[in-house]
């Protein structure tokens, strides 16, 4: 992890349009904890075009969409092309220490079905050469 002059982790916060253009992976730390890291940037993808994310950065937060409970039928809409639910909220999901599949589910919950075309992300600047390759990879 790269730190600033005050010793705090250097962070990068951004909003990217889907698809993100990131290959994410899970890295197991010596403490037994896990973290989701950027394994690589997809050439020509949205993350590469933005220029702020680098291979080795650690995902610490991302937006996620939660469907809320409501009275039956109150939030449903009928008809082709309509969003079936309007009762949802976007939250900032803390990805630190979470399993890879859990983080991928949070990222995937930001669905175009709800009219969400961008994802908020926060990374801690990682040292790409410092740790080994991630164990699991998925293109986001």
RAPE-V538452 format. One record per pair of residues at least 24 apart in sequence whose C-alpha atoms are under 10 Angstrom apart, sorted by the first residue. I is the first residue (numbers start at 1). J is the second residue. Records with the same first field share a line. If there is no record, write none. Layout:
I=J ; J
//
This chain:
1=56 ; 57 ; 58 ; 124 ; 125 ; 126 ; 127 ; 128 ; 130
2=57 ; 124 ; 125 ; 126 ; 127
3=124 ; 125 ; 126
4=125
8=124
9=123 ; 124 ; 125 ; 126
10=123 ; 124 ; 125 ; 126
11=57 ; 58 ; 59 ; 60 ; 122 ; 123 ; 124 ; 125 ; 126
12=52 ; 53 ; 54 ; 57 ; 58 ; 59 ; 60 ; 121 ; 122 ; 123 ; 124 ; 125
13=52 ; 53 ; 60 ; 61 ; 62 ; 120 ; 121 ; 122 ; 123 ; 124
14=47 ; 50 ; 52 ; 53 ; 62 ; 119 ; 120 ; 121 ; 122 ; 123
15=47 ; 50 ; 62 ; 63 ; 118 ; 119 ; 120 ; 121 ; 122
16=46 ; 47 ; 49 ; 50 ; 117 ; 118 ; 119 ; 120 ; 121
17=45 ; 46 ; 47 ; 116 ; 117 ; 118 ; 119 ; 120
18=45 ; 46 ; 47 ; 110 ; 111 ; 112 ; 116 ; 117 ; 118 ; 119 ; 140
19=45 ; 46 ; 47 ; 117 ; 118 ; 119 ; 139 ; 140
20=45 ; 46 ; 47 ; 48 ; 107 ; 118 ; 119 ; 139 ; 140
21=45 ; 46 ; 47 ; 48 ; 49 ; 139 ; 140
22=46 ; 47 ; 48 ; 53 ; 54 ; 55 ; 138 ; 139 ; 140
23=55 ; 136 ; 137 ; 138 ; 139 ; 140
24=55 ; 56 ; 57 ; 58 ; 59 ; 100 ; 104 ; 134 ; 136 ; 137 ; 138 ; 139 ; 140
25=56 ; 58 ; 59 ; 100 ; 104 ; 133 ; 134 ; 135 ; 136 ; 137 ; 138 ; 139
26=58 ; 98 ; 99 ; 100 ; 101 ; 103 ; 133 ; 134 ; 135 ; 136 ; 137 ; 138
27=58 ; 99 ; 100 ; 131 ; 132 ; 133 ; 134 ; 135 ; 136 ; 137
28=97 ; 131 ; 132 ; 133 ; 134 ; 135
29=131 ; 132
32=97
33=96 ; 97 ; 98 ; 99
34=95 ; 96 ; 97 ; 98 ; 99 ; 100
35=59 ; 60 ; 95 ; 96 ; 97 ; 98 ; 99 ; 100 ; 103 ; 134
36=60 ; 95 ; 96 ; 97 ; 98 ; 99 ; 100 ; 101 ; 103 ; 104 ; 123 ; 134 ; 135 ; 136 ; 137
37=100 ; 123 ; 124 ; 125 ; 126 ; 128 ; 133 ; 134 ; 136 ; 137
38=123 ; 126 ; 128 ; 134 ; 137 ; 138 ; 139
39=128 ; 133 ; 134 ; 136 ; 137 ; 138 ; 139
40=128 ; 137 ; 139
41=139 ; 140
42=139 ; 140
52=123 ; 125
53=121 ; 122 ; 123 ; 124 ; 125 ; 126
54=123 ; 125 ; 126 ; 127 ; 128
55=125 ; 126 ; 127 ; 128 ; 129
56=123 ; 124 ; 125 ; 126 ; 127 ; 128 ; 129 ; 130 ; 131 ; 132 ; 133 ; 134
57=122 ; 123 ; 124 ; 125 ; 126 ; 127 ; 128
58=95 ; 96 ; 122 ; 123 ; 124 ; 125 ; 126 ; 127 ; 128
59=94 ; 95 ; 96 ; 103 ; 121 ; 122 ; 123 ; 124 ; 125 ; 126
60=93 ; 94 ; 95 ; 96 ; 97 ; 98 ; 103 ; 121 ; 122 ; 123 ; 124
61=91 ; 92 ; 93 ; 94 ; 95 ; 96 ; 103 ; 106 ; 107 ; 120 ; 121 ; 122 ; 123 ; 124
62=91 ; 92 ; 93 ; 94 ; 95 ; 103 ; 104 ; 106 ; 107 ; 110 ; 119 ; 120 ; 121 ; 122 ; 123
63=90 ; 91 ; 92 ; 93 ; 94 ; 95 ; 106 ; 107 ; 108 ; 109 ; 110 ; 118 ; 119 ; 120 ; 121 ; 122
64=89 ; 90 ; 91 ; 92 ; 93 ; 94 ; 103 ; 105 ; 106 ; 107 ; 108 ; 109 ; 110 ; 111 ; 119 ; 120
65=89 ; 90 ; 91 ; 92 ; 93 ; 106 ; 107 ; 108 ; 109 ; 110 ; 111 ; 114 ; 116
66=90 ; 91 ; 106 ; 109 ; 110
67=109 ; 114
81=113
82=113 ; 114
83=112 ; 113 ; 114 ; 115
84=113 ; 114
85=113 ; 114
86=114
87=114
88=114
89=114
90=116 ; 119 ; 120
91=120
92=119 ; 120 ; 121 ; 122
93=120 ; 121
94=122
95=122 ; 123
100=135 ; 136 ; 137 ; 138
101=136 ; 138
104=138 ; 139 ; 140
107=140
108=140
//
